[in-house]
């Protein structure tokens, strides 16, 4: 199904070159292309380009929801290509936008993104503080916050605390 989606989006973007559409329509197509490429082909350059294009268009339109989605997809791309410092910068931008939006469901995602970025950079202290902030936000929530669908599929959902005071994740 994702392959079909990717194919249709690529076909639509080809047609857009012949008969341009508005920025919002192109933003949606670029976002769909980025997501479908990440799911079907992985972190290929075309996926990163589509995510960047969707983000640029979302910013120009002031569309916060699409900005957050494009930042998420860009973070996934940068993380999967080993660009961990760049992924951290994207995660921090996501966090800033999440704070501006003040949506309690988005802030835990931002904390996990930052925490995982620090983890991959080898900074376990900062990684753990963001993972704990995520857990704290979830505990204070009156309802369970849904995991972001891509994060649920992540093979390494949280860093392990490194140090003599712990032998397992979350053990102090």
C-alpha positions as CSV (number, residue, x, y, z in Angstrom):
1,X,0.0,0.0,0.0
2,X,2.9,2.4,0.8
3,X,4.5,1.5,-2.5
4,X,1.3,2.4,-4.3
5,X,1.1,5.7,-2.3
6,X,4.7,6.6,-3.2
7,X,4.1,5.8,-6.9
8,X,0.9,7.9,-7.0
9,X,2.6,10.8,-5.2
10,X,5.6,10.7,-7.6
11,X,3.1,10.7,-10.5
12,X,1.3,13.7,-9.1
13,X,4.5,15.6,-8.6
14,X,5.5,14.9,-12.2
15,X,2.1,16.4,-13.3
16,X,2.7,19.4,-11.1
17,X,5.7,20.4,-13.1
18,X,3.4,20.6,-16.2
19,X,0.4,22.3,-14.4
20,X,1.5,24.0,-11.2
21,X,-0.6,23.8,-8.1
22,X,-0.8,26.0,-5.0
23,X,1.8,25.8,-2.3
24,X,-0.5,23.9,0.1
25,X,-1.1,21.2,-2.4
26,X,2.6,20.8,-3.1
27,X,3.3,20.8,0.6
28,X,0.9,17.9,1.1
29,X,2.4,16.0,-1.8
30,X,6.0,16.5,-0.6
31,X,5.0,15.4,2.9
32,X,3.4,12.3,1.5
33,X,6.4,11.5,-0.7
34,X,8.8,12.0,2.2
35,X,6.8,9.7,4.5
36,X,6.2,7.0,1.8
37,X,9.9,7.0,0.8
38,X,11.0,6.6,4.5
39,X,8.6,3.6,4.8
40,X,9.4,2.0,1.5
41,X,13.0,2.9,0.7
42,X,14.4,4.0,4.0
43,X,16.6,7.1,4.4
44,X,17.4,7.7,0.8
45,X,18.4,11.2,-0.4
46,X,15.0,11.7,-2.1
47,X,13.2,11.2,1.2
48,X,15.3,13.9,2.9
49,X,14.7,16.3,-0.1
50,X,11.0,15.7,0.1
51,X,10.9,16.3,3.9
52,X,13.0,19.5,3.5
53,X,10.7,20.7,0.7
54,X,7.6,20.0,2.8
55,X,9.1,21.8,5.8
56,X,10.0,24.9,3.7
57,X,6.5,25.1,2.3
58,X,4.9,24.5,5.7
59,X,7.0,27.3,7.2
60,X,6.0,29.7,4.3
61,X,2.4,28.9,4.9
62,X,2.6,29.0,8.7
63,X,1.2,25.5,8.9
64,X,2.3,24.3,12.3
65,X,1.0,20.8,12.0
66,X,2.8,20.2,8.7
67,X,5.9,21.8,10.1
68,X,5.9,19.3,13.0
69,X,5.3,16.4,10.7
70,X,8.1,17.5,8.3
71,X,10.5,18.1,11.2
72,X,9.7,14.6,12.6
73,X,10.3,13.0,9.2
74,X,13.5,15.0,8.7
75,X,14.7,13.9,12.2
76,X,14.0,10.3,11.3
77,X,16.0,10.7,8.0
78,X,18.9,12.4,9.7
79,X,19.0,9.8,12.5
80,X,18.9,6.9,10.1
81,X,21.7,8.4,8.0
82,X,23.9,8.8,11.0
83,X,23.8,12.7,11.0
84,X,23.2,12.8,14.8
85,X,24.3,16.4,15.4
86,X,22.0,17.5,12.6
87,X,19.2,15.3,14.0
88,X,19.6,17.0,17.4
89,X,19.2,20.4,15.8
90,X,16.0,19.3,14.1
91,X,14.7,17.8,17.4
92,X,15.4,21.1,19.2
93,X,13.5,23.0,16.4
94,X,10.6,20.6,16.9
95,X,10.7,21.2,20.6
96,X,10.6,25.0,20.2
97,X,7.7,24.7,17.8
98,X,6.0,22.3,20.2
99,X,6.4,24.8,23.1
100,X,4.9,27.5,20.9
101,X,1.9,25.3,20.1
102,X,1.5,24.2,23.7
103,X,0.0,20.9,22.8
104,X,0.6,18.4,25.6
105,X,0.6,15.5,23.2
106,X,3.5,16.9,21.2
107,X,6.0,17.8,24.0
108,X,6.7,14.2,25.0
109,X,7.5,13.4,21.4
110,X,9.9,16.4,21.3
111,X,11.6,15.2,24.5
112,X,12.0,11.7,23.1
113,X,13.5,13.0,19.9
114,X,16.0,15.1,21.8
115,X,16.8,12.3,24.2
116,X,17.4,9.8,21.4
117,X,19.6,12.3,19.6
118,X,21.7,12.8,22.7
119,X,21.8,9.0,23.1
120,X,23.2,8.5,19.6
121,X,25.7,11.3,20.2
122,X,26.9,9.4,23.3
123,X,25.7,12.0,25.8
124,X,23.7,9.7,28.2
125,X,23.2,12.3,30.9
126,X,21.3,14.7,28.6
127,X,19.6,11.8,26.9
128,X,18.3,10.5,30.2
129,X,17.1,13.9,31.4
130,X,14.9,14.2,28.2
131,X,13.6,10.7,28.4
132,X,12.7,11.2,32.0
133,X,11.0,14.5,31.1
134,X,9.0,12.6,28.5
135,X,7.9,10.0,31.1
136,X,7.1,12.8,33.6
137,X,4.8,14.5,31.1
138,X,3.1,11.2,30.3
139,X,2.5,10.5,34.0
140,X,1.0,13.9,34.6
141,X,-1.4,13.5,31.7
142,X,-4.9,12.6,32.6
143,X,-5.1,10.4,29.6
144,X,-2.5,8.2,28.0
145,X,-0.7,10.1,25.2
146,X,-0.4,8.1,22.0
147,X,3.0,7.1,20.8
148,X,4.0,8.6,17.5
149,X,3.5,5.8,14.9
150,X,7.0,6.0,13.6
151,X,8.5,6.0,17.1
152,X,6.6,2.9,18.0
153,X,8.4,1.2,15.1
154,X,11.8,2.4,16.2
155,X,14.1,-0.5,17.1
156,X,15.8,1.5,19.9
157,X,13.0,3.4,21.7
158,X,15.0,4.8,24.6
159,X,18.6,5.0,25.9
160,X,19.9,2.9,28.7
161,X,21.2,4.7,31.7
162,X,25.0,4.2,31.8
163,X,26.8,4.2,35.1
164,X,27.5,2.2,38.2
165,X,24.1,3.1,39.7
166,X,22.1,1.2,37.2
167,X,22.2,-2.2,35.6
168,X,19.0,-2.0,33.5
169,X,16.9,0.6,31.8
170,X,15.3,2.9,34.4
171,X,16.8,1.2,37.4
172,X,18.6,3.6,39.8
